[in-house]
Amino acid sequence: MAPPFKKFEAHGGGGPRIREIPMRMVLPNLVTVLAICAGLSGIRFGFEGRFEPAVVMVLLAAFLDGIDGRLARMLKATSKFGAQMDSLADIVNFGVAPALVLYAFLLDRAGSPGWIAALLFTIACGMRLARFNVLDEELDRPQWQTEYFVGVPAPAGAVLVMLPLYLFFLRLGLEPSRLAAFIATGFTILVAFLLVSRLPVYSGKSVRIPGDRVLPIILAVVLYVLLLMTYPWYTLTASVAGYLLFLPFSVRAYSRRAKREGEKVPSSDIG
């Protein structure tokens, strides 16, 4: 008796049989998967009311998602599969997870406006990531412009948007009231517009560290990590404040660089 279903044949004959894959090719994709797990775990903790571990998991997801691409390039393990996987993970870890954790903690007290703000942030994050992928493929941009992001990058947006949670975790007597929810709603919408804006944000990709300053910089980074581990919410609040203060200086530096390069800066590039 013939079987009810025919055997499925892979398209194109299946191609060459893959017998083994180097571990260095697997490692970046493994980091991406772990980042997705951390982001989704943060959402779970948020809806269980365990907000401090939820924020930690979301920040861990953002960190892992931020290094997987660099790890792939360092190991020379880039692939089309990894690039697609990373893009899908970005929207979860930088957009969906922070928005839902913030909504579960505070934005829901604002009602529909809070949900709208969470949606706007997630959509803005997706648009920002899509624009980054498009600009990354443009080869006709002046070299110096590649030193600047167009709009606040998605990882920074994920850290910024959770500022209300850091402030409440400081134990300063703040309460998640309805008024605080509306203030957080406005801040979330502001961060969403920063993501999709044309604001030139210095990336620091081309920074070269003089040899005599390597040790002090390493010490400063270690100090920051220790402060982050010991006083996480104070350190994150100060980091967000410092980043927001940095943005106007980035715009100013971009304008000056454009003048030196003899190019006119479109108003849309600094607004």
Protein Blocks (a to p, Z undefined) as FASTA:
>chain_A
ZZfbdcdddehhlpaadfbdcfklmmmmmmmmmmmmmmmmmmmmmmnopaklmmmmmmmm
mmmmmmmmmmmmmnopacfklmmmmmmmmmmmmmmmmmmmmmmmmmmmnommlmmmmmmm
mmmmmmmmmmmmmmmmpckbcfklmmpcehjafklmmmmmmmmmmmmmnonopacdfklm
mmmmmmmmmmmmmmmmcbdcdehlmpccdfklmmmmmmmmmmmmmmmmmmmmlmmmmmmm
mmmmmmmmmmmmmmmmmmmnopacdfklmZZ
